Amino acid sequence: MMSGMMNLPWISHNLTVLDSNDPSLVGVSGTVVNETKRTIVVRTESREISLAKDVITFTIDSGDPIIGSRVTQRAEERIGRRY
């Protein structure tokens, strides 16, 4: 299922990692502070963490799951893309 959040800016929205190739990232939750072509920077309660998009499945504002490897483009390119 594709989320409507895929075509919206994610900065200042809440992100939660649902699944990852790195088990230590599962459950990471925080506010998106930056997005690049391949990473998302999230501010958690204790620190800022850079997440590689291609190894995580996540939600934005508890919406539908987003498979990170499908959104490995810059935010401005992702916003105008059809999924």
C-alpha positions as CSV (number, residue, x, y, z in Angstrom):
1,M,0.0,0.0,0.0
2,M,1.4,3.4,-0.9
3,S,1.0,6.3,1.5
4,G,-0.1,9.8,0.6
5,M,2.8,11.0,2.8
6,M,5.2,9.8,0.0
7,N,4.4,13.0,-2.0
8,L,4.6,15.4,0.9
9,P,7.6,17.0,2.7
10,W,8.7,15.0,5.7
11,I,10.6,17.7,7.6
12,S,9.1,18.3,11.1
13,H,6.9,15.1,10.9
14,N,7.3,12.1,13.2
15,L,9.1,9.0,11.8
16,T,9.1,5.5,13.3
17,V,11.2,2.7,11.9
18,L,9.2,-0.5,11.6
19,D,11.8,-2.8,10.0
20,S,15.4,-2.7,9.1
21,N,18.4,-4.8,8.0
22,D,20.0,-3.4,11.2
23,P,18.0,-4.6,14.2
24,S,19.2,-1.8,16.4
25,L,17.2,0.7,14.2
26,V,13.9,-1.0,14.7
27,G,11.7,1.2,16.9
28,V,13.7,4.4,16.4
29,S,11.3,7.2,16.5
30,G,11.7,11.0,16.3
31,T,11.2,14.1,14.3
32,V,12.6,14.4,10.7
33,V,15.1,17.3,10.6
34,N,16.7,16.7,7.2
35,E,16.3,14.5,4.1
36,T,18.8,13.8,1.4
37,K,18.7,11.4,-1.6
38,R,19.8,8.4,0.5
39,T,19.3,9.4,4.1
40,I,16.8,10.8,6.6
41,V,18.1,12.6,9.7
42,V,15.8,12.1,12.8
43,R,16.0,13.9,16.1
44,T,15.1,11.5,18.9
45,E,14.8,12.4,22.6
46,S,18.5,11.8,23.1
47,R,20.3,12.5,19.8
48,E,20.1,13.0,16.0
49,I,20.5,9.8,14.0
50,S,21.1,9.5,10.2
51,L,19.1,6.6,8.7
52,A,19.9,5.1,5.3
53,K,16.6,5.0,3.4
54,D,17.5,1.8,1.5
55,V,17.6,-0.4,4.7
56,I,14.5,0.7,6.5
57,T,10.7,0.5,6.4
58,F,9.1,3.3,8.3
59,T,6.0,5.4,8.9
60,I,5.5,9.1,8.9
61,D,3.0,10.3,11.5
62,S,1.8,6.7,12.1
63,G,0.5,6.4,8.5
64,D,1.0,3.6,6.0
65,P,4.4,1.8,5.9
66,I,6.9,3.3,3.5
67,I,9.6,1.0,2.0
68,G,12.7,3.2,2.1
69,S,14.4,1.7,-1.0
70,R,11.4,3.0,-3.0
71,V,12.0,6.6,-2.0
72,T,15.8,7.0,-2.6
73,Q,15.6,10.3,-4.4
74,R,15.8,13.9,-3.2
75,A,12.8,15.3,-1.5
76,E,12.0,17.7,-4.3
77,E,12.0,14.8,-6.8
78,R,10.0,12.5,-4.5
79,I,7.3,15.1,-4.0
80,G,6.5,15.3,-7.8
81,R,6.8,11.6,-8.5
82,R,3.8,9.3,-9.1
83,Y,3.9,6.0,-7.1
